[in-house]
Amino acid sequence: MLGILFNDKECKEFDYVLRKELDEMLLDLSDSRLDGEIKTSIARRYKIIFRMYARIASPKELSRYALNAKSYR
């Protein structure tokens, strides 16, 4: 197990980076031009980033990024 200590500013920056990454992946997943394999890869990465974000986000903020993973397979 690894651990990282963040000060308040770093935590806010990390929160911002994760949210922007999740937003970009949601945009990519909704793009009809991408095929199934690419969307599956993006969905796998989305799950990883989402779990990272879940460690620092409030439930209200987290619900915005909840994803029905079956729709992207």
VEXDREN-302794 format. One record per residue (C-alpha): residue in one letter; x, y, z. Coordinates in steps of 0.05 Angstrom, whole numbers. Each point is the difference from the previous one (the first is absolute). Example, Ala and Ser with C-alpha at 12.3 -4.5 7.8 and 13.67 -1.06 7.14 Angstrom:
ATOM r     px     py     pz
ATOM A    246    -90    156
ATOM S     27     69    -13
! end
This chain:
ATOM r     px     py     pz
ATOM M      0      0      0
ATOM L     25     69    -18
ATOM G    -20     65     32
ATOM I      7     73    -19
ATOM L     -9     61     43
ATOM F    -29     62    -33
ATOM N     -8     70     28
ATOM D    -65     37    -15
ATOM K     25     33    -64
ATOM E     27    -65    -28
ATOM C    -65    -36     17
ATOM K    -40     53    -37
ATOM E     46     -6    -60
ATOM F     -5    -76      1
ATOM D    -76      6      4
ATOM Y      0     47    -60
ATOM V     44    -45    -42
ATOM L    -42    -62     15
ATOM R    -65     37    -16
ATOM K     27     25    -66
ATOM E     24    -69    -19
ATOM L    -68    -30     17
ATOM D    -35     54    -40
ATOM E     44    -14    -60
ATOM M    -12    -74      4
ATOM L    -75     10      5
ATOM L      3     43    -62
ATOM D     40    -54    -36
ATOM L    -48    -55     22
ATOM S    -59     39    -29
ATOM D     36      8    -67
ATOM S    -35    -44    -52
ATOM R     61      0    -45
ATOM L     40    -44     48
ATOM D     -6    -76     -6
ATOM G    -15    -50     55
ATOM E     72    -19     16
ATOM I     21     71     11
ATOM K    -61     15     43
ATOM T     14    -62     41
ATOM S     72     24     13
ATOM I    -25     69     19
ATOM A    -52    -31     46
ATOM R     53    -41     36
ATOM R     43     61     10
ATOM Y    -61     39     22
ATOM K    -12    -51     56
ATOM I     71      9     25
ATOM I     -3     76      0
ATOM F    -69     -2     31
ATOM R     25    -42     58
ATOM M     57     49     11
ATOM Y    -50     58     -1
ATOM A    -46    -37     48
ATOM R     53      4     54
ATOM I      0     76      2
ATOM A    -69     21    -26
ATOM S    -65      9     39
ATOM P    -57    -47    -17
ATOM K    -37     57    -34
ATOM E     59     16    -46
ATOM L     12    -74    -12
ATOM S    -71    -12    -23
ATOM R     11     47    -59
ATOM Y     51    -50    -27
ATOM A    -37    -64     15
ATOM L      0    -41    -64
ATOM N    -41    -58    -25
ATOM A     59    -41    -25
ATOM K    -43    -50    -38
ATOM S    -20     53    -50
ATOM Y     72     10    -23
ATOM R     20    -73    -14
! end
